[in-house]
Amino acid sequence: MDEFIDGAIEAGISVVFTSGNNPEPFMKQLKDNDIKVIHVASSVRFAKKAELLGCDAVVVNGYECGGHPGKNDTTSLTLIQKATQELSIPIIAAGGFSTGKSVLAALALGADGVQMGTRFLMAKENQLHQNVKEHLINSTEIDTIMVKKSIGKMARVLKTSHAIELAQKEEHGAAFEEIFPYISGESYSELIHNGNLSSGVIALGQTIGPIDDIKSTAEIMEEIVDDYKSRLLHLTGGRTIPLQ
Ligand SMILES: Cc1cc2nc3c(=O)[nH]c(=O)nc-3n(C[C@H](O)[C@H](O)[C@H](O)COP(=O)(O)O)c2cc1C
């Protein structure tokens, strides 16, 4: 981590997102270098701690998200609202957002912005192997599964037969050595670079449901903005409200 922080400072990065652990050890160095720190939190408690530590904003990650949703199984719908009641710093909603409508919903709940992960797996620019992307076109909101709970790193991933096997092993109390081959960097690389769906596990959110195409990042952004505007227009009975 120290090397990453030094590298970010050297490169003149202006915003750093921290996640997965307490950002406290790095706060002083980052703030001394005028870097804004945004911490990713999976609970209101952790989000409040981040605010207390001087973070400039937080991402709150709900249960639907691809990757690590934390231990409380709290959905975005609840988490965002509660976070807005408890925090004064800006809140970026994450977990379940992939369309303009869902961005509008996040803002309606009080969020100041949205972070998307799953949507951009399906960006043309994403180097994820085409096999996996094409498989994801036909995946729905029920095609994710929780794994790595037994090692305290619960993550929502694409439900493949390989991931199901891993979850079953964990349920039966498999030792770390037994589950390691499923989650190793090598098996992940085989999945994302060679498109082998019988290897590795890849983070994926339930919001893969509404996503059914591969587009460029620019096209995805355009589609999100158009969808946001048309839904807002619908909700306001045709009155135009400027997009902020
Ligand atoms: C393939 C993939 C990899 C991710 N890797 C990380 C990561 O390394 N660190 C992190 O904080 N979040 C990671 N995330 C979580 C995203 O940053 C984001 O919070 C999450 O995907 C939001 O939920 P969504 O998937 O419903 O959009 C990852 C998500 C995906 C889909």
The ligand as an ORCA input file, in Angstrom:
! r2SCAN-3c Opt
* xyz 0 1
  C     -15.357     -7.077    -11.660
  C     -15.422     -6.155    -10.484
  C     -14.270     -5.895     -9.771
  C     -14.309     -5.041     -8.656
  N     -13.148     -4.781     -7.982
  C     -13.181     -3.929     -6.928
  C     -11.988     -3.600     -6.218
  O     -10.907     -4.082     -6.543
  N     -12.080     -2.744     -5.178
  C     -13.273     -2.184     -4.800
  O     -13.317     -1.397     -3.855
  N     -14.423     -2.480     -5.444
  C     -14.385     -3.327     -6.483
  N     -15.563     -3.626     -7.139
  C     -16.819     -3.027     -6.671
  C     -17.169     -1.788     -7.490
  O     -16.203     -0.798     -7.295
  C     -18.542     -1.208     -7.117
  O     -18.579     -0.703     -5.807
  C     -19.644     -2.217     -7.267
  O     -19.455     -2.993     -8.418
  C     -20.969     -1.499     -7.333
  O     -22.042     -2.369     -7.505
  P     -22.592     -2.852     -8.955
  O     -21.725     -4.011     -9.299
  O     -23.996     -3.246     -8.648
  O     -22.459     -1.708     -9.906
  C     -15.542     -4.466     -8.244
  C     -16.708     -4.760     -8.980
  C     -16.669     -5.592    -10.088
  C     -17.954     -5.876    -10.832
*
